[in-house]
Amino acid sequence: MDKLKLALIGCGGMGTRHLYGLRELAKTPFNNIELCALCDLNRDNAELAARETEQLLGFKPPVFTSIEEMAQAIPDLMAVDVVTDPSVHHTVVCEALDLGLHVLVEKPMAISVKACHAMNEAAERNGRKLSVAENYRRDPSARLTRHLLETGRIGTPYMATFHALRGGNEIFITPWRHLKDRGGPLIDMGVHYTDLIRYQLGDVVEVYGDARLVEPVRKKQQSIGDRYEFYQQRFRAMPDEVPATAEDTAMAMMKMDSGVMVSFIVGIGGHGACRSQLILGDKGCLQSYGSRGSRAIWQPAGGEVRDQNAILSAVDDFELHPLLDHFFPTKNSVGDQAVDWKLIAYEQHELACAVLNDEQIEVDGIEGMKDVAAIYAICESARAGRTVTAAEIESGELYDYQAEIDAALNINT
């Protein structure tokens, strides 16, 4: 089997998870990637990742602190997997594309819509593939939910909710995730949710919303569950308190191209919580959009609620991609401790297939941009005090909120 010669750029916590993804892929007969190098501005991070790679894959790849130097040292390098701070995604990705490399970039695609456009333009002018690592939709639960919608199991959808609100003032994974110009919690987690909404219900056309900073000071947790050495080192060095500048709570009404209205409430702050995922149709409803390690839930009109296993027993026309079927032979990821790594492996495998066989990318740069734009539509709507259209956000016609981010990061497009 031909293999894609790939380098990892960004050797922090998420970069480590991508190494575990490569380990999961390497264990399958579908492996089509050869890891050639690691790159990080911080050589210590790269060296730590190299030691991790040796444990996971049995070899220690060369490390670099410069993308250009790496490309020169490995002339047959074909692609990179970019897992850096979102505020520099556009810089790193555009440099890689201009060096002739194909790219897989972690979500959110970029720190602003204009940064997304710069990446798409670089991919276009260089004739290279650009894929966004949006993993939630890859889970069997999301695939099954999509199948139920496409096959008319709930009839015609007319209304939906996506509520994921929890209280508290703890630091969300890393201090930088609370800074507006580094990728706050709404953009960091919100693109997962807007991607799921768009995957199941189509494009957003209008948004009326509000976004607020509820917790201006974030406090260090007592402990973290992540066992990766990078995360543990970072946690030990983390200050007890950090200031927050990015909004942490949002509410919006989203009108979809189909006419479906979606009630969207997302946040991590304050003192209340709510969770609700519903897609209402004229022949039943779905109580989940699907997600990583989650389950589909379906209630036909007049029938009982069915969880994923019951759905699979009743639906005989549902199939997964062969690699996902290999990872999840029961078509159910609930309780699978390696689900995060397996979904990353699928994203990596897809990029290799796209490059080696000239296949389509599922979440390409346009899809990634639309997910980012849907979140910023809420922030721009709150700033403008009116309903906004997706078109004016995606084009940059309305850009007051994001202009401050671009100015802080010297993003000129």
C-alpha positions in Angstrom: 0.0 0.0 0.0 1.3 3.5 -0.9 1.8 5.7 2.1 1.6 9.4 2.7 4.8 10.8 4.1 3.6 13.0 6.9 5.1 15.3 9.6 3.4 16.5 12.8 3.6 20.3 13.5 2.8 21.2 17.1 3.9 18.8 19.8 1.7 19.8 22.8 -1.1 18.0 24.3 -3.3 17.7 21.2 -0.2 16.9 19.2 0.3 13.9 21.5 -3.2 12.8 20.9 -2.6 12.8 17.2 0.4 10.6 17.8 -1.9 8.1 19.5 -4.2 8.4 16.4 -1.3 7.4 14.2 -0.6 4.4 16.6 -4.3 3.3 16.2 -4.1 3.6 12.4 -0.8 1.7 12.4 -2.4 -1.3 14.1 -4.9 -1.7 11.2 -4.7 -3.1 7.7 -5.7 0.4 6.5 -2.5 2.2 7.5 -1.5 4.5 4.7 0.7 7.0 6.6 4.4 7.1 7.3 5.4 9.6 10.0 8.6 11.3 9.0 9.2 14.1 11.4 8.1 16.3 14.3 8.2 20.1 14.4 7.6 22.6 17.2 9.0 26.0 18.0 9.8 24.6 21.4 12.5 21.9 20.9 11.8 20.4 24.3 8.2 19.8 23.3 9.3 18.1 20.1 11.9 16.0 21.9 9.2 14.9 24.4 6.9 14.0 21.5 9.8 12.0 19.9 10.2 9.9 23.0 6.4 9.4 23.0 6.6 8.3 19.4 9.3 5.8 20.1 7.0 4.2 22.8 4.0 4.2 20.5 5.4 3.4 17.1 8.8 1.9 17.8 11.0 4.6 16.3 12.2 8.1 17.1 11.5 10.6 14.3 13.8 13.6 13.7 12.7 16.8 15.3 12.7 20.4 13.8 11.9 23.9 15.0 11.4 25.2 11.4 8.9 24.1 8.8 11.1 25.2 5.9 14.1 23.5 7.4 12.1 20.3 7.8 10.8 20.4 4.2 14.4 20.9 2.9 15.7 18.0 5.0 12.9 15.7 3.9 12.4 16.5 0.2 9.8 13.7 -0.3 7.6 15.0 2.5 4.1 15.2 1.3 1.8 16.5 4.1 1.7 17.9 7.6 -0.7 17.5 10.5 -1.0 20.9 12.2 -1.8 20.8 15.9 -0.7 24.2 17.2 -2.4 27.1 19.1 -5.4 28.2 16.9 -4.1 31.8 16.8 -1.3 30.7 14.5 -3.1 28.1 12.4 -3.3 30.5 9.4 0.5 31.3 9.6 1.6 27.7 9.9 -0.9 26.3 7.4 -0.2 28.9 4.7 3.6 28.4 5.1 3.1 24.6 4.7 0.8 25.0 1.7 3.2 27.4 0.0 6.0 24.8 0.5 3.8 22.5 -1.5 2.6 20.3 1.4 -1.0 19.0 1.9 -2.5 19.9 5.3 -4.7 18.4 8.0 -5.3 21.2 10.6 -7.0 20.8 14.0 -10.3 22.6 14.7 -11.1 25.5 14.9 -9.8 25.9 11.4 -8.5 29.4 12.2 -8.8 32.3 14.7 -11.0 34.4 12.4 -13.0 34.1 9.2 -10.4 36.1 7.3 -7.7 33.8 8.5 -9.8 30.9 7.2 -10.0 32.6 3.8 -6.2 33.1 3.7 -5.8 29.4 4.2 -8.3 28.5 1.5 -6.6 30.8 -0.9 -3.2 29.3 -0.2 -4.6 25.8 -0.8 -6.1 26.9 -4.1 -3.1 28.7 -5.5 -0.8 25.8 -4.6 -3.2 23.0 -5.7 -3.1 21.3 -2.4 -5.6 19.5 -0.1 -6.7 21.2 3.1 -8.6 19.2 5.6 -10.0 20.2 9.0 -9.9 17.7 11.9 -13.5 17.9 13.0 -13.9 14.6 14.8 -17.4 14.6 16.4 -19.3 14.0 13.1 -17.1 10.9 12.4 -18.4 9.0 15.3 -20.9 6.1 14.6 -23.6 8.0 16.6 -23.4 11.0 14.3 -23.2 8.9 11.2 -26.3 6.9 12.3 -28.2 10.1 13.2 -27.4 11.5 9.7 -28.6 8.2 8.2 -31.9 8.4 10.1 -32.5 11.9 8.8 -31.5 11.1 5.2 -33.8 8.1 5.1 -36.8 10.1 6.5 -37.1 8.2 9.8 -38.4 11.4 11.5 -40.0 12.9 8.4 -39.3 16.6 7.7 -37.4 18.4 10.5 -38.9 21.7 11.5 -37.3 22.7 14.9 -34.2 21.8 16.9 -32.3 22.5 20.1 -28.6 22.3 20.9 -28.1 23.2 24.6 -24.7 22.5 26.3 -24.4 24.9 29.2 -22.5 24.2 32.5 -21.5 26.5 35.3 -18.3 27.0 37.1 -15.1 29.1 36.9 -12.4 26.5 36.4 -9.7 26.9 33.7 -10.9 25.1 30.6 -8.0 22.8 29.7 -5.5 25.6 29.2 -5.3 29.3 30.2 -5.0 30.5 26.6 -8.5 29.1 25.9 -9.9 32.1 27.8 -8.2 34.7 25.7 -10.2 36.3 22.9 -7.2 36.5 20.5 -6.0 32.9 21.2 -9.3 31.1 20.7 -11.8 31.4 23.6 -14.1 28.6 24.8 -16.9 29.5 22.4 -14.8 29.1 19.3 -12.8 26.2 20.7 -15.8 24.1 21.7 -18.5 25.9 19.7 -17.2 24.8 16.3 -17.7 21.2 17.3 -21.4 22.0 17.9 -21.9 24.2 14.8 -20.3 21.5 12.7 -22.7 18.9 14.1 -25.7 21.2 13.5 -24.6 21.8 9.9 -23.8 18.2 9.3 -27.3 17.1 10.4 -29.4 20.1 9.3 -27.6 21.9 6.5 -26.2 25.4 6.3 -26.9 28.3 8.7 -28.4 31.3 6.9 -29.4 33.7 9.7 -28.4 34.2 13.3 -29.6 36.3 16.2 -27.6 35.9 19.3 -25.9 37.2 22.4 -22.4 36.3 23.8 -21.1 37.3 27.2 -18.1 37.0 29.5 -19.6 35.7 32.7 -16.4 34.6 34.5 -13.6 37.2 34.2 -11.2 35.2 36.4 -10.6 31.5 36.0 -9.2 29.2 38.7 -7.0 26.2 38.5 -8.6 22.8 39.0 -7.5 20.5 41.8 -6.4 17.9 39.3 -6.8 16.8 35.7 -7.8 13.5 34.2 -5.5 13.6 31.2 -2.6 11.2 31.7 -0.4 12.5 28.9 2.9 13.7 30.2 2.7 17.0 28.4 -0.7 17.8 30.0 0.6 16.9 33.4 3.7 19.1 33.0 1.7 22.0 31.9 -0.8 21.5 34.7 1.9 21.6 37.3 3.2 24.9 35.9 -0.2 26.5 35.6 -1.0 29.5 37.8 -3.7 29.3 40.3 -5.7 32.1 38.6 -5.8 33.5 35.1 -7.7 36.5 33.6 -10.3 35.8 30.9 -11.0 38.1 28.0 -13.1 35.8 25.7 -16.8 35.4 26.0 -17.7 32.1 27.7 -21.5 31.9 27.3 -23.7 32.3 24.2 -27.4 32.1 23.2 -28.7 32.3 19.7 -31.5 31.4 17.3 -30.2 29.9 14.1 -32.3 29.7 10.9 -31.1 26.9 8.6 -31.3 26.9 4.8 -34.1 24.3 5.1 -36.1 26.7 7.3 -35.5 24.7 10.5 -35.0 26.9 13.5 -32.3 25.9 16.1 -32.2 27.1 19.7 -28.5 27.3 20.5 -27.2 27.7 24.1 -23.6 27.0 24.9 -21.3 28.0 27.7 -19.0 27.2 30.6 -19.6 29.8 33.3 -22.1 31.1 35.8 -24.2 29.0 38.1 -26.7 27.1 36.0 -26.7 24.2 33.6 -28.9 22.8 30.8 -28.5 20.0 28.2 -30.8 19.3 25.4 -30.3 17.9 21.9 -33.4 17.6 19.9 -34.3 17.4 16.2 -38.0 17.5 15.8 -39.7 16.1 12.7 -43.3 15.6 11.6 -42.8 11.8 12.0 -40.8 11.6 15.2 -37.7 13.1 16.8 -34.0 12.5 17.5 -32.6 13.2 20.9 -29.0 13.5 19.9 -26.9 14.9 17.1 -24.3 12.2 17.8 -20.8 13.0 19.2 -17.5 11.4 20.1 -18.2 8.3 22.2 -22.0 9.1 22.2 -25.1 7.3 21.0 -28.0 8.1 18.6 -31.4 8.3 20.2 -34.6 8.0 18.1 -38.3 8.2 18.9 -40.7 7.5 16.0 -44.1 9.2 16.2 -46.2 7.2 18.7 -43.3 4.8 19.4 -40.9 4.2 22.2 -37.5 5.9 22.6 -34.7 3.7 21.0 -31.1 4.0 21.9 -28.3 3.2 19.4 -28.3 -0.6 19.9 -32.1 -0.7 19.5 -31.9 1.5 16.4 -29.2 -0.7 14.9 -31.5 -3.7 15.5 -34.3 -2.0 13.7 -32.4 -0.4 10.8 -30.7 -2.8 8.4 -29.5 -0.2 5.7 -26.8 1.6 7.8 -23.2 1.2 6.9 -19.9 2.8 8.0 -16.7 3.5 6.2 -14.5 0.4 6.2 -12.0 1.9 8.6 -14.7 3.1 11.0 -16.3 -0.3 10.7 -12.9 -1.9 11.6 -12.6 0.4 14.7 -16.2 0.0 15.8 -17.4 -3.4 14.6 -20.6 -3.1 16.7 -21.2 0.3 15.1 -21.2 1.8 18.6 -18.4 3.7 20.3 -19.9 4.1 23.7 -17.4 3.0 26.4 -14.5 2.7 23.9 -11.5 4.2 25.8 -9.7 4.7 22.5 -12.5 6.5 20.7 -10.7 9.8 20.6 -7.6 8.3 19.0 -9.6 6.2 16.5 -11.5 9.2 15.2 -8.3 11.2 14.8 -6.8 8.1 13.0 -9.8 8.3 10.6 -9.1 11.9 9.8 -5.5 11.2 9.2 -6.4 8.2 7.0 -8.9 10.3 5.0 -6.2 13.0 4.2 -3.9 10.2 3.0 -6.6 8.8 0.8 -7.4 12.2 -0.6 -3.8 12.9 -1.5 -2.8 9.4 -2.7 -6.0 8.7 -4.7 -7.2 12.3 -5.4 -10.3 11.8 -3.3 -12.6 14.4 -1.8 -12.1 15.8 1.7 -15.2 15.7 3.8 -14.5 18.7 6.1 -12.5 20.8 3.7 -11.5 24.5 4.1 -14.9 25.8 3.1 -16.7 23.5 5.6 -14.2 24.5 8.3 -14.7 28.2 7.6 -18.5 27.9 7.8 -18.2 26.3 11.3 -16.1 29.2 12.5 -18.4 31.8 10.8 -21.4 30.3 12.5 -19.9 31.0 16.0 -18.7 34.4 15.1 -22.1 35.2 13.7 -23.3 35.1 17.3 -20.6 37.5 18.5 -21.2 39.8 15.5 -24.9 39.8 16.1 -24.4 40.6 19.8 -22.1 43.5 18.8 -24.5 44.8 16.1 -27.7 44.3 18.1 -29.5 42.7 15.1 -30.0 39.5 13.2 -27.1 38.8 10.8 -26.8 36.6 7.8 -24.2 33.9 7.3 -23.4 35.5 4.0 -22.3 38.8 5.5 -20.2 37.0 8.2 -18.6 34.6 5.7 -17.7 37.4 3.3 -16.4 39.7 6.0 -18.9 42.4 5.3 -19.8 42.5 9.0 -16.6 42.1 10.9 -16.4 44.5 13.9 -15.9 41.8 16.6 -13.3 39.8 14.6 -11.5 43.0 13.5 -10.1 43.3 17.0 -8.7 39.8 16.9 -7.1 40.4 13.5 -5.6 43.6 14.7 -4.1 42.0 17.8 -2.5 39.2 15.7 -1.6 41.4 12.7 -3.8 39.4 10.4 -3.9 41.3 7.1 -5.9 39.6 4.3 
